[in-house]
């Protein structure tokens, strides 16, 4: 499974860089979307893929017995999704204002 995720991440990163280097602002925004998704997938894969139980402590116990999923990578992904959405919103607002200032379609 890790090999498949590595290939998908490589394709997403390469596509994002390719789109962001084009002279079109719309393609830049699409590349930014792909880049944030590839980064989220990288964080997910770095947190070790496991079929373990969620990291919840049962009532009356002090620790979790056995293997459990890594909660840090899941929290980082949620934070990265919010940051990526904010960055995309800022980029789209910037493209819109640039279009209004120059009165020509964004290329």
Secondary structure, 3 states (H helix, E strand, C coil): CHHHHHHHHHHHHHHHHHHHCCCCHHHHHHHHHHHHHHHHHHHHHHCCCCCCECCCCCCCCCCCCCCECCHHHHHHHHHHHHHHHHHHHHHHHHHHHHHHHHCCCCC
